[in-house]
Amino acid sequence: MQIDTSYTFAVTVTDCLGFQSEPATIRVTKQRAPAPILSFSTPNIALASSDEVYVSAILQFSACSGGVVQMSFTWKQVDGPTIPVRYLSGTSSQLFIPAGILLGGKVYVFALEVVNKKDPSQYVGRSVQVTIKNAPLLANIVGSSTMEVSSNSKVIHDWFLDHL
C-alpha cells in the first residue's frame, strides 16, 4: 500500500441457501507508514555494581513501511539515583554504562525514544529497568588471605583493636 493513496474494498456475502447480500464498501486512505515496534534485547536487567550495563534496542519495521527510514535515538533516565548525563548522550540504539557507575541495591529506569527524522510525528518509546544487586560482603584479613577455623569455634574479630 502506497502512502497518501485511497483504497476501496467491497464485500458481498453469500449464505448457504445461495442468497447474496448487498455489497458493503469501505474506503481506506493510508496516510503514513506504521511506527516501528521497539523492544530490548533484555527488558529487565539485574546486575552487580561491578558489571557493565549494556542494553541493545531492536526496531522492527512493518512490511508496509516502504523501506528503511532514518531514525534518531534519545536515551533518558526516568528513575533511580541520578547518573552523569554523559552516559546517556549517545545517539545510537545501544546504551552502555561502565562498571561502578550505578549504585548497588538501587533500581534504575532508562527510556529510549526513537523518532523518524523525516516525519517527527512518527515516534515510539519504551523503557528498560536495570536492577543493581548489592555486592557480597568481602573481608580482607591482614597477614593472610585465608583463615582456618573449626566449625565449633566462634570467630571474633574487633576491627577497632586493629586500628589503635
N, C-alpha and C positions, 0 to 999 in steps of 0.2 A: 504494500500500500504506500502510495506516494504522499508526502506531506502537502497540506493545503489542497487536497483533492476530495471531491464528494463521491460517494459510492451509494448506489441504490440496490437494496436487497428486496426481493419479492418471494413470498412463500404461499403455496396453496397446500391444503391438506385433503387427502382422500381417505375416507373411513373404510371399514371392512365391507360395507354394503355398496361401495363404489360412489358414494356421494362426495362431491368435491366442494370445498369451501371457496368463498370469495378470496381473491388474492389479498394478502396483507403485505404492505410495502413500508419499508423504513429507509430513510436516507441518513447516511453517516458521513461526517466530514472529519478526516484526520487532520488535526491542527498542528501536531508536533509529535516527535518520537517519544516513546515512553522513557521515563527516567530509568537509569540502570539500577540493578539490585546490588546493594553494598553489604558485604559480610566480612568477617575477620577470620584469619587462619585459626585463631583460638579466641572465642568470645569472652571467656573468663579465665584469667591467668592467676596462678598462685606461685610465688617465687620467694626465695630468701633475699635479704638485702644485699647479699654478696653476689647475686646473679644479675646479669644484664637483662634488660627488658627489650624484647623485640616483638613488635606487632606488625603484621602484614595485612593490608586490606585487599579484598578481592572485589572487583567490579564485574558484573555480568550484564552484558547488553542484550536487549531484545533483538530478535531477527528483524523486527520491524524498524529498528533504529536507523537503518540506511547506511550503516558503516561506522567506522571508528571516528570518534569526535575528541577534540582536545578538552581535557578536564583539568581543573585546578583543585589542589588538596590543601586543606587548612586544619591543623590539629589544635585543640584547645583542652585545657584542664577544666573539668567540670566539678570534681570533688576531691577531697583529700588535702593534706598539708601542701601548701604552695611549693612548687619546684621552679627553678630558674627557667625563664621563658625560652632561653636558647635551645633547650631540649625539645621544644615544640615548634620551633621556627622553620622546620623543614617543609618543603613543598612537594613531597612525594607521598605515595600511598603507604609508606612504612614509617613506623615510629621506633626510634632507638633511644634508650636511656641507659647510660653506663651503670655498672655495679656501684653500690654505695650511695646513690643519689636519693633513692626512696627509703623511707624510714620503716623499720621492722614493726609489725603489729598494726600497720595502717592499711587502709583501703583507698585506692586512687581510682578515679574515673576519668577517662580521656575520650573526647569526642572528635570524630573526623567529619568534616563537611566537604562534599565533593560537588563542584559547580561546573556546568558546561560553559566553557569560555565564550562560545558564540551565542549562547542563549542562557544568561544568568538566572532566568526564571525557572530553569530546569536544574534542580539540585536534589541531593539525597544526603542524609546524615545518619550516623549511628555512633553509639558509644561502646567502649570496652572497659571492663572492670579489671583492675590489677590489685591483687591482694599480696601484701608483703608479710611473710611469716616472720615471727620472732626467731632470731638466731639462737641456737642452743648455747647454754652457759658453758664456757670453757675456762678451766683453771690452769694457770701456769705455776708449776711447783718449782721454787728456787732450788738449784743444786741438782736437779734430776728431772727427767721427763716422765718417769714412772715412779710408782709407789706401791709396794705390796702390803696388803692389809688382810688380816684374817676376816672371814665373814662374821665372826663373833665379836670383833673389835669395833669400837666406835672411833671414827677419825674426827679429832677436834683440832682445828687449826685456827689460831687467832691472828687475823691479818694485822690488827693493831700492834701486837707484840713484835711482829717482823719489822715494823716501821718506826720503832723508838730510837 
